[in-house]
Amino acid sequence: MNPITHAQSVSEAELTGAAAALLADGFRLALVAAHDDGDSLRVVYLFLAGRPDRRTELTLTIPADNPTVPSLARISFPSGRFEREMMDLYGITPVDHPQPRRLVRHAHWPQDWHPMRNDAGPPPEFAAGGHFPFLNVDGAGVYEIPVGPVHAGLIEPGHFRFSVVGESVLRLKARLWFVHRGIERLFHGRAADAAVELAERISGDTSAGHALAHALAVEDALGIELPDPAHRLRALLVELERLYNHVTDLGALANDVAFGLANAHAQRVRELLLRINAQVTGHRLLRGAISPGSVALQALPDPNGLQELADDVAEIAELTLGNSVIYDRFAATSVLSRQDAQALGTLGYVARASGIVTDARLDHPTTELPVREVSETAGDVLARYTVRRDEFAASVALCRNLIDGHQGPLEIRAELPAATRACSGVGIAEGWRGSIVHRVEIGADGTFTRAKIVDPSWFNWPALPMSMTDTIVPDFPLTNKSFNLSYAGNDL
């Protein structure tokens, strides 16, 4: 099912009112994408609402010479971050923005170089870095602890600066974009059927989720309708991705409080799931199975084998939470309130652990699925743990339903029509971290002219520092793992 995206052109004077009306009607701002059309720039604001699936785009066209847009940051926190991103990459100034400082470009980036503009050219020589404007917290006994961007172990770079009294955190600031790769620009000029490999590598642990969102966006743009069995096979792949990532986190959270035994068992389950992935698709990370117009599996998983793993995970979680010391470390640690989670626009298990009902499988379905919704209300590390635990069991039940109900071939392909005019499409998938949104524009020659990608980590990263307020510094690794956000998925 390809839902209709309603498009509306607005003026600068109309933008704020139109956006506020959509937010008041239950929509969320899912994406803001700038486009360089030569003499003018175009900014597309995508608003989404679910149950039923509703999609609305507001488009604002502005002159390319000294471009500005009215800032929506005062009515939408996510909008303020999208605007700062546009300012860095396109040179679009958000007027009346409360914090109009750099977001993506670090201080060594040239001030007037905006890499997503058509005339940007190759990167100029970067200058010596300046200072990042961290907010300093003053007061008796306050001191700072800088961490990163280089960390011990296999972790991507990010800088965290703690303002602390004793062991209690007064304020945490996270600085990202150390792994900015220009992913969106790399889509430009690629054929519509030849970019899924790039989508799969946006965030490596979410290969199937991003491949699905990308494929749905291309299919929406080209008007392709796949049969229901294809959507169900795709859903199975995304659930397999959810399984191996959730059990990895369950083990890692136990390991962060020194319960290595639970982590060892969880890693065993993860390895067995990766081997199932390889049997199903030929790739341990499920790559190569989903592409625009097609899905291809080599085999179906054994549903009884998946249930045995679900039983193992339930036992691992029971042993973990049955330890009173571990339970005490998890409970009431790094609380993210429902109000804060809502204001920040959080998604996935982070939102559901704070009592927010959100799931793209139900909000923006491609097929009818018996999804069992999981949520908690405490918003602490324990809630983020138990949501994962319960989602693992629910995901196995969904996998069994999809496997038992499948009839017909394991490979389904639809021919991609040749593009005859410029077109655009939106794809939405519930990845294991939360809702993934891709928006693509395809030219009359059949190649991408724009791809905008939003991983759920984009929305969830601001929630991590928020939850650390009044938490002790030694609990930061535990808190960080309870969110387990993607640096690459955010930095692009």
Buried (B, 14 or more C-beta within 10 A) or exposed (E): EBBEBEEEEBEEEBBBEBBEEBBEEEBBBBBBBBBBEEEEBBBBBBBBBBEEBBBBBBBBBBEBEEBBBBBBBEBBBBBBBBBBBBBBBBBBBBEEBEEBEBBBBBBEBEEEBBBBBEEBEEEEEEEEEEEEEBEEBEEEEBEEEEBBBEEEEEEBBBBBBBBBEEEEBBBBBBBBBBBBEEBBBBBBEBEBBEBBEBBBBBBEBBBBBBBBBBBBBBBBBBEBEBEEBBBBBBBBBBBBBBBBBBBBBBBBBBBBBEBEBBBEBBBBBBEBBBEBBBBBBBBBBBBBBBBBBBBBBEEBBEBEEBBBBBEBBBEBBEBBBEBEEBBEBBBEBBBBBBEBBBBBBBBBBBBBBBBBEBBBBBBBBBBEBEBEEBBBEBBBBBBBBBBBBBBBBBBBBBBBBBBEEBEEEBEBEBEBEEBEEEBBBBBBBBBBBBBBBBBBBBBEEBBBBBBBBBBBBBBBBBBBBBBBBEBBBEBBBBBBBBBBBBBBBBBB
